[in-house]
Every structure is written in C-alpha cells, then in structure tokens.
Amino acid sequence: MTSTETNGHGAGGGAGTNGQAAPAAGGAGADSHGPGPGPGRDRDRDRDRVMLGCMGLGGAWNTEPHSPADVDAAEAVIQAALDSGITAFDHADIYRHGKAEAVFGEVLARTPGLRERITLQSKCGIRLADGDRPGLYDLRGPSIVRRVEESLTRLRTDVLDVLLLHRPDPLADPDEIAGALESLHRQGLVRRFGVSNMNGPQIARLQDRLDGLGLPLVANQLEMSLLRRDWLEDGVLVNTPASAGVGFPAGTVEHCLRHGIALQAWGPLAQGRFTGRQETPEEHATAALVAELAEAKGTTPETVVLWWLRRHPARILPVVGTTSPDRIRACRDAALTDPRLDHEEWYRLWITARGAALP
C-alpha cells in the first residue's frame, strides 16, 4: 500500500469553476442558494457508497512545494476512483500542509467538466504544530472562514459541497461557529456542513444553534472499521465488565441515526490489516475469512471489508485513503453495488475480528 489509510486527525499530525456536484451521502445535494434536503437523509444516503480520502496526495508531508510529478500522481488516483464509480472526494486544509488540495485543484483546472461530475468535501479546524507553536484546534469564526477561502483557492473552485469541522475545539463558541457557517452558506461558498470526530452531545449543542438558520449537520466522520470497532462494541457491551474498556462515546451512532446524520468512516480498510498486512492471530483469522467470502462472492477482499461497514443500518460511507490505483480499483464492487453479506456472514466477520464470542 502506498499511503496511509488514516486521515491525520490530530493537531500534531503530519509526517474557479462553480460546478454542482451530484448528491452524496453526507455530501452535496441542493444548489448553493438553500440547504435543501440534507444529504445523509434516507433518500440520499446510498448515492455514494465509497468516498476517496485525499490525504495521501501532494507528495511529502512538509512545506516544500509540490512537483509536476505529484500532480500527475494525483490525476492517476482521481482517474482510478472515477473508473471505479467513486465520485466523492474528501480533503482537509491540513493534508500535506495544503498540497493535497493544491494538486487536486490543478487536476480540476486541466480537466474540463470534472468539477461538475464530483462531490468535493473538505475539513478545517486543526492547526498543525509549527516550530515553537503547538498543534491545536481552532474553530473560531474568522478562522473557519479564512480556512475555507484558502481551501477554495487551492482547489480552484468557488464552492465546497460539504465542509466538516475537523475536531471539536473546547474553547469554541457555538454561536460564533453558527455565524461563520451561515455566512459561508449565504455567500454560496459552502453548500452543506458536518462534523468529524464529535460525539452526540457535541453535535446536538451545535445543531441547536444551526436549527434557526436552516442548516442541518449532514455528516459525522469517525474512525470505523473491522479493526476499530468500539463504535459497535459500545452498543452491545452494556452491563458487562468489558464495557469499561470501550472508549467510544455512548449514543453517538444512535444520535446520528435518529437525526439523519450520515456516518463516514475514515480508516475503513484499517491499513490493510485484513487484506494482506495482518499482524495478530485475530487479524490472520479475519483475513482468511475475508478472503473466503471474497472468493465465494466473486469480489475482492477490500470490497468485503467495506461491505461490512455498509451492511450496518447506518449504511456507513467508507472514506478510503489509499493512493494506490490498483487498491482503489479493488474497491469498485463496494462503490457500485449494495453489500452482499447476509446476517450470519456479517456477524462471523465481527466475532472473528474481535477474537472472542459476544457476551
């Protein structure tokens, strides 16, 4: 695998043309003049089955300029996604210190009509460490607006289909955030809004301020996979000793389901831990089962791993972060077809991955 599957959701992390994109789960929908029906609602949730995470684009994770070769590599990745039925792309202002957005924008500029075919999502709210300045979270209103304007410039477009607030800022004023989001929406710079790495109460507190503005939060992006299962374990380990070891905030998945907020999963392939890079006995056993199911269903192991997320009632949208065109193409069936896992197969994957029977 040529890039990480995670999305750099940490402050210390880091080794144009206005086209209306098609609706996406947690993605774009109506035009920029009004909120429209929130993507993530039932009728929109299946329009995109897989999203491509662009964290790996742009060359090295430093402040050195990107190269023409980096743009060519980004173009190959984007084309592999389009060939595989993936038309939704996830960015963040911090990815490769902005270079991920910049090379993507160059591809958009040299590919007429591409912007109209895709959904563009980006994130803001993390400030990377810089010299003596620590990495931190920043959801102050002026910072949100400035970061979006900078992202639009790098992406060479005049509108984001979706903006996610990357991580919760304990010092943030929800009224100030709401004012910034309303301004961005009113100016036609952002169509839809969501969050990332937030729990149910945090989402509810922010939504309280947004309700009067007609701005529903449409997505919550979290780390979710066969490897990272605490979002699932939280719901079944109630009243058991094992519940003490689950760090996922209780009720977050249920809150998103109740309010029609699409769940997006970063790191859904778990860095290949079930498709060739397994390390533990549980991972080896799960990889064997994944391979068995893939062969039986005439698909790839990557697709089975993504189907497992999609089979959940939340119809979780995987954000695949590889920059390998071959691995992107291995996700094609997950992007184009509904999950073909029955009830027992889904449970077999879960139980094998957890390495223990359910309570």
C-alpha positions, 0 to 999 in steps of 0.5 A: 500500500502506498499511503496511509489509510488514516486521515491525520486527525490530530493537531500534531499530525503530519509526517474557479469553476462553480460546478454542482456536484451530484448528491452524496451521502453526507455530501452535496445535494441542493444548489448553493442558494438553500440547504435543501434536503440534507444529504445523509437523509434516507433518500440520499444516503446510498448515492455514494457508497465509497468516498476517496480520502485525499490525504495521501496526495501532494507528495511529502508531508512538509512545506516544500512545494509540490512537483509536476510529478505529484500532480500527475500522481494525483490525476492517476488516483482521481482517474482510478476512483472515477473508473471505479464509480467513486465520485466523492472526494474528501480533503482537509486544509491540513493534508500535506500542509495544503498540497493535497488540495493544491494538486487536486485543484490543478487536476480540476483546472486541466480537466474540463467538466470534472468539477461538475461530475464530483462531490468535493468535501473538505475539513478545517479546524486543526492547526498543525504544530509549527516550530515553537507553536503547538498543534491545536484546534481552532474553530473560531469564526474568522478562522473557519472562514479564512480556512475555507477561502484558502481551501477554495483557492487551492482547489480552484473552485468557488464552492465546497459541497460539504465542509466538516469541522475537523475536531471539536475545539473546547474553547469554541463558541457555538454561536460564533461557529453558527455565524461563520457557517451561515455566512459561508452558506449565504455567500454560496461558498459552502453548500452543506456542513458536518462534523468529524470526530464529535460525539452526540452531545457535541453535535446536538449543542451545535445543531441547536444553534444551526436549527434557526438558520436552516442548516442541518449537520449532514455528516459525522466522520469517525474512525470505523472499521473491522479493526476499530470497532468500539463504535459497535462494541459500545452498543452491545457491551452494556452491563458487562465488565468489558464495557469499561474498556470501550472508549467510544462515546455512548449514543453517538451512532444512535444520535446520528441515526435518529437525526439523519446524520450520515456516518463516514468512516475514515480508516475503513480498510484499517491499513490493510490489516485484513487484506494482506498486512495482518499482524495478530492471530485475530487479524490472520483469522479475519483475513482468511475469512475475508478472503473466503467470502471474497472468493465465494462472492466473486469480489475482492477482499477490500470490497468485503471489508467495506461491505461490512461497514455498509451492511450496518443500518447506518449504511456507513460511507467508507472514506478510503485513503489509499493512493494506490490505483490498483487498491482503489480499483479493488474497491469498485464492487463496494462503490457500485453495488449494495453489500452482499453479506447476509446476517450470519456472514456479517456477524462471523466477520465481527466475532472473528475480528474481535477474537472472542464470542459476544457476551 
